[in-house]
Amino acid sequence: MRVNRILLSSSLIVVALVIQVSVLARLHLPGAVPDLLLLTVLGLALVYGHVGGALVGFAAGLLADLAPPADHAAGRYALVLCVIGYLAGLVKPETGQVKSATGPMAVVVAAAIGSTLLYAGVGALVGDTAARHVGLGGLLFTAALYDLLLAPFVVPGVMALARRAENDPLAETGSAKSGDISTGWLSGGTGLRIGGRSNGLRVKAARARVARAGRIKGVKRL
């Protein structure tokens, strides 16, 4: 991943996690908790694609696993968001522009339901049966509802920031400067360009031929 992607993704993930832990988790809503971190991963995956979405999802999930008051095994939510980010990146628009809100909203609902099922499934494998006591059906409904209501305020903004970072004019300027620097390295630290050096070699060769011709003429006169 490029530097601008890493910086933007890290900033958005940290902000989303802080808001989710300090605000959304304390609302005590019935059923699930609105998953702002999931929506952030979805917005980035819809711009970066499946590989970038998987990397961002894994990093976001691992950070959530380690952040207090996490009460589950580390790596569990990282696996969930990694899979969700990969799958969401597969439906990335080819042009990077979303023509309607139907597609992203469908992705949000599918991701909310899929992440809840996958999280409960991984928990069942490691012996965590909390989802059974709470009620899996209620969790699925409330997770999809809360994320769908929150998505219009999060996903478009995240996608806009990601696209703006991808088309950052400073990145093009930086690449041009790096090209100039590499050209300077090729000139061997002399401050001369390759073209100037070749012209200098041609002038030296011409002078050598003129001097050689002068010496030959002098020998013939003698």
C-alpha positions in Angstrom: 0.0 0.0 0.0 1.1 3.5 -0.8 2.0 6.0 2.0 -1.0 8.2 1.5 -3.3 5.1 1.7 -1.6 4.0 4.9 -1.8 7.4 6.6 -5.5 8.0 5.6 -6.6 4.5 6.5 -4.8 4.6 9.9 -6.3 8.0 10.8 -9.8 6.9 9.8 -9.6 3.6 11.6 -8.3 5.2 14.9 -11.1 7.9 14.8 -13.8 5.3 14.0 -12.6 3.0 16.8 -12.4 5.9 19.4 -16.0 7.0 18.5 -17.3 3.5 18.6 -15.8 2.6 21.9 -16.4 5.9 23.7 -19.8 6.9 22.2 -21.7 4.2 20.3 -20.9 1.4 22.7 -22.3 3.5 25.6 -25.6 4.2 24.0 -26.9 0.9 25.3 -29.1 0.3 22.3 -31.2 -2.9 22.1 -29.4 -5.7 20.2 -26.2 -5.0 18.4 -23.9 -1.9 18.6 -23.6 0.3 15.5 -20.4 -0.8 13.9 -18.6 2.4 12.7 -15.4 0.5 12.2 -17.1 -1.9 9.8 -18.5 1.0 7.8 -15.1 2.7 7.6 -13.5 -0.6 6.2 -16.3 -0.9 3.7 -15.8 2.7 2.4 -12.0 2.1 2.0 -12.5 -1.3 0.4 -14.9 0.1 -2.2 -12.1 2.5 -3.3 -8.9 0.4 -2.7 -10.2 -3.0 -4.0 -10.1 -6.5 -2.5 -6.4 -6.5 -1.6 -6.4 -3.1 0.1 -9.8 -3.9 1.7 -8.4 -7.1 3.2 -5.3 -5.3 4.6 -7.3 -2.5 6.0 -9.9 -4.8 7.5 -7.3 -7.0 9.2 -5.5 -3.9 10.7 -8.8 -2.4 11.9 -10.0 -5.7 13.4 -6.7 -6.4 15.1 -6.8 -2.9 16.6 -10.3 -3.5 17.8 -9.3 -6.8 19.3 -6.5 -5.2 21.3 -8.4 -2.0 22.4 -10.2 -2.1 25.8 -12.7 -3.2 26.8 -12.3 -6.2 24.4 -13.5 -9.4 25.9 -12.7 -11.9 23.2 -9.7 -13.6 21.8 -7.3 -11.4 19.8 -7.5 -12.0 16.1 -11.2 -12.9 16.1 -12.5 -9.6 14.8 -9.4 -9.2 12.6 -10.3 -12.3 10.7 -13.9 -11.1 10.3 -13.0 -7.7 9.0 -10.3 -9.1 6.8 -12.8 -11.4 5.0 -15.5 -8.6 4.8 -13.0 -6.1 3.4 -11.8 -8.6 0.8 -15.4 -9.4 -0.3 -16.4 -5.7 -0.3 -13.4 -4.9 -2.5 -14.5 -7.3 -5.1 -17.5 -5.2 -5.9 -15.4 -2.0 -6.3 -16.7 0.2 -9.1 -14.4 0.1 -12.2 -14.4 3.9 -12.5 -14.2 4.4 -8.7 -17.4 6.4 -8.9 -20.7 5.1 -7.4 -23.6 6.0 -9.7 -26.3 5.2 -7.1 -26.7 4.5 -3.4 -28.3 1.1 -4.0 -25.1 -0.8 -4.4 -23.3 0.5 -1.4 -26.4 0.1 0.8 -26.7 -3.5 -0.3 -23.1 -4.0 0.5 -23.6 -2.5 4.0 -26.5 -4.8 4.8 -24.7 -7.9 3.5 -21.6 -6.9 5.4 -23.5 -6.3 8.7 -25.2 -9.6 8.5 -22.1 -11.5 7.2 -19.8 -10.0 9.9 -22.3 -10.9 12.7 -22.7 -14.5 11.4 -18.9 -14.9 10.9 -18.1 -13.4 14.3 -20.6 -15.8 16.0 -19.3 -18.7 13.9 -15.7 -18.0 14.9 -16.9 -17.6 18.5 -18.6 -21.0 18.4 -15.4 -22.6 17.2 -13.4 -21.2 20.2 -16.2 -21.9 22.7 -17.8 -18.5 23.0 -21.6 -19.0 23.0 -22.7 -15.5 23.9 -24.5 -15.0 20.6 -26.9 -17.9 21.5 -27.9 -16.3 24.8 -28.5 -12.9 23.3 -30.4 -14.1 20.3 -28.7 -14.4 16.9 -31.9 -13.3 15.0 -32.1 -10.0 17.0 -28.4 -9.3 16.6 -28.7 -9.7 12.8 -31.7 -7.5 12.5 -30.4 -4.7 14.7 -26.9 -4.8 13.2 -28.3 -4.4 9.7 -30.7 -1.7 10.8 -28.1 0.4 12.8 -25.4 0.1 10.1 -27.9 1.0 7.4 -29.0 4.1 9.2 -25.4 5.2 9.9 -24.0 4.3 6.5 -25.2 7.4 4.6 -23.2 9.6 7.0 -20.0 7.5 6.9 -19.5 5.5 3.7 -19.7 8.4 1.2 -17.4 10.6 3.2 -14.8 7.8 3.6 -15.0 7.0 -0.1 -14.6 10.7 -1.0 -11.5 11.1 1.2 -10.0 7.9 -0.2 -10.5 9.0 -3.8 -9.1 12.4 -3.1 -6.0 10.8 -1.6 -5.6 8.5 -4.6 -5.7 11.5 -7.0 -3.5 13.7 -4.8 -1.5 16.1 -7.0 1.3 16.2 -4.5 1.9 12.5 -5.3 2.5 13.3 -8.9 4.9 16.2 -8.0 6.7 13.9 -5.7 7.2 11.3 -8.4 8.5 14.0 -10.8 11.0 15.1 -8.1 12.1 11.5 -7.6 12.7 11.2 -11.3 14.9 14.4 -11.3 16.8 13.0 -8.3 17.4 9.6 -10.1 18.6 11.5 -13.1 21.1 13.4 -10.9 22.3 10.1 -9.5 22.9 8.8 -13.0 25.0 11.7 -13.8 27.5 10.5 -11.2 27.2 13.5 -8.9 28.8 15.9 -11.5 25.7 18.0 -12.0 25.7 17.2 -15.7 22.9 15.5 -17.5 23.4 12.4 -19.7 22.7 14.5 -22.8 25.2 17.1 -21.9 27.9 14.5 -21.2 27.3 12.9 -24.6 27.7 16.3 -26.3 30.9 16.9 -24.4 32.3 13.6 -25.6 31.5 14.4 -29.2 33.3 17.8 -28.9 36.3 16.1 -27.4 36.4 13.5 -30.2 36.1 16.2 -32.8 39.0 18.1 -31.3 41.1 15.0 -31.1 40.5 14.3 -34.9 41.5 17.9 -35.7 44.7 17.7 -33.7 45.6 14.4 -35.3 45.0 15.8 -38.8 47.3 18.8 -37.9 50.1 16.4 -36.7 49.8 14.4 -39.9 50.0 17.5 -42.1 53.1 18.7 -40.1 54.9 15.3 -40.7 54.2 15.5 -44.4 55.6 19.0 -44.7 58.8 17.9 -43.1 
